[in-house]
């Protein structure tokens, strides 16, 4: 495995890897856990060579967010990736990714505007910009993202479709199901912010979501199910709820009633110093 931090050696290595066959990219911000490694394993199953990017992207952090506190563990992360058979780690510096005078950004309307987009202005502009740059830098044939951030996945797919990106094309942007702890909590680098008591309380999130989904799928009122979810989270130890929405799974339009199309329940809630997000599929209503 080779690790590079600047563009010139990256381009040379990418050219060599592409000669060996299909190249997959797994973009990350590091602090790797089993969820990331699941993406890597899926990439190995789908491609001949695998590249992983590790970059804590300042453009997707707003004022007062956890950019400085976000865990950075490059040596540990590289050891994990080498054990998984990764061929290349692209770990650019901020200066390499955004050189002096950098003045270009990408904004994706529609799917980026609600949910986390409303709570974190500019966040998805930063995501779209860095991912587009990663695609052009690494030139992967496919890229893999976790479904835990469903809105991010929707934004990246929309960007690839609208900009006619061919590396990877929208149909080569692969969503991989969320990896969960034994109690159902979605794996996240930000789980490290939780105290032991908060970590135990955080299991209320997936439990409340599953209960709300069961209620909706039985035909109950969507607003009533979401209100009960809010109550369960606050009773379980969460201090506030940024949103809890039932949405169309593709375009993320909020739904007041169950749809005959695929749906997703998306939630963001705060406990201690952590803002946790999660989403789960909801079965379409019978037509």
C-alpha positions in Angstrom: 0.0 0.0 0.0 1.2 3.5 -0.9 0.3 6.7 0.9 0.6 10.1 -0.9 -0.2 13.6 0.2 0.3 15.7 -3.0 -1.1 15.6 -6.5 1.9 14.7 -8.7 2.7 11.4 -7.1 -1.0 10.6 -6.9 -1.5 11.0 -10.6 1.4 8.7 -11.3 0.1 6.0 -9.0 -3.4 6.3 -10.3 -2.2 5.8 -13.8 -0.4 2.6 -12.7 -3.4 1.3 -10.8 -5.8 1.9 -13.7 -3.6 -0.2 -15.9 -4.3 -3.1 -13.6 -8.0 -3.0 -14.1 -11.1 -1.4 -12.5 -10.3 1.2 -9.7 -12.7 1.9 -6.8 -12.6 4.9 -4.5 -13.8 5.0 -0.9 -13.9 8.7 0.3 -13.5 9.2 4.0 -12.6 11.7 6.6 -10.6 9.2 8.6 -11.1 8.0 12.2 -12.1 4.7 10.5 -14.4 2.2 12.0 -16.1 -1.1 10.9 -18.5 0.9 8.7 -15.7 2.3 6.7 -14.0 -1.1 6.5 -17.2 -2.6 5.2 -17.1 -0.1 2.3 -13.5 -1.1 1.6 -14.4 -4.8 1.5 -17.3 -4.1 -0.9 -14.9 -2.1 -3.0 -12.4 -5.0 -3.1 -15.3 -7.3 -4.2 -16.3 -5.0 -7.1 -12.9 -3.7 -8.4 -9.3 -4.8 -9.1 -7.7 -2.0 -7.2 -8.9 0.1 -4.3 -8.0 3.7 -3.3 -9.2 5.3 0.0 -9.1 9.1 0.5 -8.6 10.5 4.0 -9.3 14.2 4.2 -11.1 16.2 6.9 -12.7 18.7 4.6 -13.0 22.2 6.1 -15.5 23.3 3.5 -18.2 21.1 4.9 -17.9 22.4 8.5 -19.7 25.5 9.5 -18.9 28.1 12.2 -18.9 26.6 15.6 -18.9 23.0 14.4 -16.3 20.3 15.3 -13.6 20.8 12.6 -10.8 21.2 15.1 -12.1 18.4 17.4 -12.8 15.9 14.6 -10.6 12.9 15.3 -7.5 12.6 13.1 -5.7 9.2 13.3 -3.8 8.8 10.1 -1.2 6.2 11.2 -3.9 4.0 12.8 -6.2 4.4 9.8 -3.4 3.4 7.3 -2.6 0.3 9.4 -6.3 -0.8 9.2 -6.4 -0.1 5.4 -3.2 -2.0 4.7 -4.6 -5.0 6.6 -7.7 -4.8 4.3 -5.5 -4.9 1.1 -6.0 -1.3 0.0 -3.6 -0.3 -2.7 -3.5 3.5 -2.3 -4.3 6.1 0.4 -4.8 9.6 -0.8 -4.3 11.9 2.2 -4.0 15.4 0.8 -3.1 18.4 2.9 -5.6 21.3 3.0 -3.1 23.3 0.8 -3.0 20.5 -1.8 -6.8 20.3 -2.0 -7.5 24.0 -1.8 -4.4 25.9 -3.0 -4.0 29.6 -2.4 -6.6 31.5 -4.4 -9.1 28.6 -4.5 -12.4 30.2 -5.6 -14.6 27.5 -7.1 -17.5 25.6 -5.5 -20.4 23.4 -6.4 -23.9 23.9 -5.2 -26.6 21.2 -5.7 -30.2 22.5 -5.4 -33.2 20.5 -4.3 -31.9 17.5 -2.4 -29.4 19.5 -0.5 -31.8 22.1 0.9 -33.8 20.4 3.7 -32.8 18.2 6.6 -29.1 18.6 7.3 -28.8 21.2 4.5 -31.2 23.4 6.4 -29.5 22.8 9.7 -26.0 23.2 8.4 -25.9 25.9 5.7 -23.2 25.4 3.1 -22.4 21.9 4.3 -23.4 20.1 1.1 -21.7 22.7 -1.1 -18.5 21.6 0.7 -19.4 17.9 0.2 -20.2 18.3 -3.5 -17.0 20.4 -4.1 -14.6 18.0 -2.4 -16.2 14.8 -3.9 -16.1 16.3 -7.4 -12.4 17.1 -6.9 -11.7 13.6 -5.5 -13.4 12.0 -8.6 -11.2 14.1 -10.9 -8.0 13.4 -8.9 -8.4 9.7 -8.5 -10.4 9.0 -11.7 -12.2 5.9 -10.2 -14.4 3.7 -12.1 -16.8 3.5 -9.1 -17.1 5.1 -5.7 -18.7 3.7 -2.5 -20.5 5.7 0.2 -22.3 4.6 3.3 -26.1 4.9 3.3 -26.0 6.3 6.8 -25.8 9.8 5.3 -28.6 9.2 2.8 -28.9 12.9 2.0 -25.2 13.1 1.2 -25.5 10.1 -1.1 -28.5 11.8 -2.9 -26.5 15.0 -3.3 -23.5 13.2 -4.8 -25.6 11.2 -7.2 -27.5 14.4 -8.3 -24.2 16.2 -8.9 -22.7 13.3 -11.0 -25.9 13.2 -13.1 -26.2 16.9 -13.6 -22.5 17.5 -14.5 -22.3 14.4 -16.7 -19.4 13.0 -14.7 -18.1 9.8 -16.3 -15.6 8.9 -13.5 -17.7 7.7 -11.8 -21.0 8.0 -13.6 -24.0 8.2 -11.4 -24.8 4.5 -11.8 -21.3 3.7 -10.5 -21.8 5.6 -7.2 -22.6 2.7 -4.9 -24.5 3.1 -1.6 -23.6 0.5 1.0 -26.1 -0.4 3.8 -25.4 1.2 7.3 -23.3 -0.9 9.6 -24.7 -0.9 13.2 -23.5 -1.8 16.7 -25.1 -4.7 18.5 -27.7 -2.3 20.0 -28.6 -0.9 16.6 -26.8 2.4 16.8 -25.3 3.4 13.5 -21.5 3.3 13.5 -20.0 6.8 13.3 -16.7 8.5 14.1 -18.7 11.0 16.2 -19.9 8.3 18.5 -16.5 8.7 20.1 -17.8 12.0 21.6 -20.3 10.1 23.8 -19.7 9.4 27.4 -20.5 5.8 28.5 -23.9 6.9 29.8 -24.7 8.8 26.6 -23.5 5.9 24.5 -26.0 3.6 26.3 -28.8 6.3 25.9 -28.0 6.7 22.2 -29.5 3.3 21.4 -32.9 5.1 21.9 -32.4 6.5 18.4 -32.6 3.3 16.3 -35.2 1.9 18.7 -37.5 4.9 18.3 -37.0 4.9 14.5 -38.0 1.3 14.2 -41.1 1.9 16.3 -42.1 4.9 14.2 -41.6 2.8 11.0 -43.7 0.0 12.3 -46.5 2.5 13.2 -46.4 4.1 9.7 -46.3 0.8 7.9 -49.5 -0.3 9.8 -51.2 2.7 8.3 -51.1 5.2 11.2 -50.8 8.9 10.9 -47.3 10.0 9.8 -47.3 13.2 12.0 -48.5 11.2 15.0 -45.7 8.6 14.5 -43.1 11.3 14.2 -44.4 13.1 17.2 -44.1 9.9 19.2 -40.5 9.4 17.9 -39.6 12.9 19.2 -41.1 12.1 22.6 -39.2 8.8 22.8 -35.8 10.4 22.0 -36.2 13.2 24.5 -37.3 10.7 27.2 -34.3 8.5 26.2 -31.7 11.1 26.9 -31.4 13.2 23.7 -31.4 16.9 24.4 -32.8 18.2 21.1 -34.0 17.0 17.7 -32.9 18.8 14.6 -35.4 16.9 12.4 -37.4 13.7 12.1 -38.9 13.4 8.6 -40.5 10.8 6.4 -39.3 11.6 2.9 -39.4 10.3 -0.7 -36.3 8.1 -0.9 -35.0 9.6 -4.1 -35.7 13.3 -4.1 -36.1 13.7 -0.3 -39.4 15.5 -0.5 -41.1 15.5 2.9 -44.2 13.4 3.1 -47.2 13.9 5.4 -48.8 10.6 4.3 -47.2 7.3 3.4 -46.4 7.0 -0.3 -46.6 4.1 -2.8 -42.9 4.9 -3.7 -39.8 4.0 -1.7 -39.6 6.1 1.5 -36.9 6.9 4.0 -37.2 8.0 7.7 -34.4 10.5 8.4 -33.5 11.8 11.8 -30.8 14.0 13.3 -30.7 14.5 17.1 -28.2 15.7 19.7 -26.9 14.0 22.8 -24.0 15.4 24.8 -21.5 16.8 22.3 -22.6 14.6 19.5 -25.1 15.3 16.7 -26.2 11.8 15.5 -27.9 11.2 12.1 -29.6 8.0 11.0 -32.1 6.8 8.4 -34.0 3.7 7.6 -36.1 2.4 4.8 -39.9 2.5 5.0 -41.9 0.1 3.0 -44.2 1.8 0.4 -47.9 1.9 1.1 -50.1 -0.5 -0.9 -51.8 1.3 -3.8 
